[in-house]
C-alpha cells in the first residue's frame, strides 16, 4: 500500500510543473523566431530554451513543455522557426529535429535531476547527450527527404556544432546561476522520487 501511495504522488502534476511547462513552451516559441536561415534546417535559439527546460524543470516537465510546444505548432500556431506552423512541419525536413526537442529536454533533465549539484562538466555532458537526442531523429528524417545520409550529416549536424556548443555552455551557465540564487531545480532522490532544491 505505501508503494502505491508513492506511485500516485509521483504521477501527480503540481501547479508549478504545469505553469513552468507552459512557460518554457512559450519561451521555445519565442526562441524559434530568432533565426538565421540556412538550407533545409535554420539556425535558431530553440535548442538553448530546450536544454534549459530539461535542466531547470527535470525530465518530466521538461519533456512536457516541448510536447506543448509541438502541439501549439501542429494546430497551426506560427511558433516554429520562421513563424511557420501546421502538422506538415512535423513530417517535413525539420520534423525529426522537432520530435528530438522532446527527447532532448527529457534526456537533459533525466541526467541532471539525479545530481545534487550541477557542475560544469556534468552539465555539458548532459547537454551533449540532449543534443544527440535531437540530431539522431533529425538526421534520419532529413536523410529520408534528401536521400543522402552524408549530406544530411553535413547540413543537419556539422554546421550546427559550434553554435550548439556555445548554446550548451550558456544553458549550463544560466542553470547554475539560477541554482546559486536559490531557484529550485528538480532532483531525483535515491528512493526514485522527485524533489526540488
N, C-alpha and C positions, 0 to 999 in steps of 0.2 A: 504493500500500500504506500509506504513512504516514497518508493521509487516512482510510482505512478504520479504522486503529487509533484515530484521534482520534474518529471517529464512535462506535466501540464504547465508548471511555472515557466519552464524553459521555452515552451512553444508559444506562450502569450507574447503579444506585441505591446510594448509600452507606448504611451503617448509620445514620449521623447523619441523613440525609434521611428515612429510613423512620421513625426514632424521633420526630423532630420533627414529621413529618406526622401521626403518631398523637397526639402531644401536643396539637397545635393542633386536631385533630378533637375531642378531649375538651374542650379549652378552649371551643370553639364550642358544644358541647353544654351546658356549664355556663352560658355567657353567655346561651343561649337561654331559660333558666329565670328570668332577671332581666328581667321583662317588665311592661309597662303595657298592659292590654287595651284595644284600640281596635276600631272596626268594620272587619271584613274582614282588616286587617293589623295585628298587635300591634307595639308598640314594644319592642324588646329591645336587649341589648348585643351581639348576634351580630355586627353589622357591625364593631364595634370589634375583635373577635377575628379576623374575616376579613381586614380591612385589615392587621392586624399579621402575619397568616400570610403575606400577599404580601410585606410589607416586610421581614420577617426571613428567610423561607425562600426567597424568589425565586419566579419564575413556576411552575416545575415542581412543586416540593414544596409550594408554597402551594396550588396547584390540587388536588394530590393530597390534601391534608389535608381539603379540602372535599368531595371525592369520597368519601372515607372517611366523613365526617360524614353525607352523604346516604345512603350505603349502610347505615350504622347505623340511620338513621331509617326507611329503606324496608323493612327487615326486621322492623320493629315495635318497636324500642327507643324509649323515650319521650324522645328527645333534641331534638325540635323544640320550638318555643315552646309554653308551657302543657302541657309534658310529653306532647305528642302524638307519634305515630309511625305508620308504615304507608305503603304505597305510594300510598294515596289522597291523602296530603298533597302529593305531587308533581304531582297533577293538579287540586288544589283551588284555592281563592282565592289562596293564597300560593305555589303551585307555581312560578310564574315567578321569584319572588324567590329561592326555594331553588336553582333552576338558576343564577340570577345570582350566587350565592355563589362558585361555581367560577370563573366568568368574572371576578369582582371580584379574587379572590386572584391569578389569572393576570395580569390587566392591571396591577395594582399592582406585582407582582413584576417583570413584563416591563419596566416603565418604570424602576424603581429599581435593578434589577440591572445596568443599563448606566451607572450613575452611581458614580464612585469616592467621592463624598461626598454624604451625604444632607442636603441643605439644606431649610429650612422651605418655601421656595417650591416646589421640585421635589417635595417630599413631599406638599404639599397638592394640587398638580396631579395627582399620581399617585392620591391618594385620591379626588379628584373624578372622575377617569376610571373608577376602580373602582366608585364608587357609581353612575355612569351605566350601567355594565355590569350592575348589579343592577336599576336602575329600568326599563330598557328591556324585558327579558323579563317583569319583574314586572307592569308596566302592561299589556302585551299580553295576558297570561293573565288578569289581573283584568278587563280590558275584555271578554274573551270571556265571563266569568262574569256580570258585572253589566250588560253591554250598552251601556255608555256610556264612551267614551274620556275625556271631560271629567271625569266623576265619578271614574274610575279615577285620573286625574292628581291630583285634589283629595284623595282618601282614601289614595292609594298613594304620593304623592310630596310634595306641598306641605306636608302636616302633619309630614313627617319631616325636611325640610331643615334646620331649626335644630339638632335633636338630632344628625343625621348630620354636620353641620359641626363640632359640638363633638367628636364621637367621632373624626372625621378628625384634628382638631388634637391630640387626646390620643394617637392612634395614632402620629402623626409624632413627637410628643414622646417617647413610650416608645421608639420605634425609634432615634431619635437618641441617647437616653440609653444604650441598650444598646450602640450603636456606640461611644460615647465611653468606655464601660467595657471595651472590648475584645471584646465579644460579636461573633463573626464574622457577617458578612452576605454573602449571595450577590451576586457582582458579575460582570457579563458582560465578558470581556476583548475587546480589539479583534479578535482572531482568531476570535471567536464562541464560545469555550469558557468554561465557568463557572469561577469562582474564588471564594474567600471572603476576607473581611477583617474 
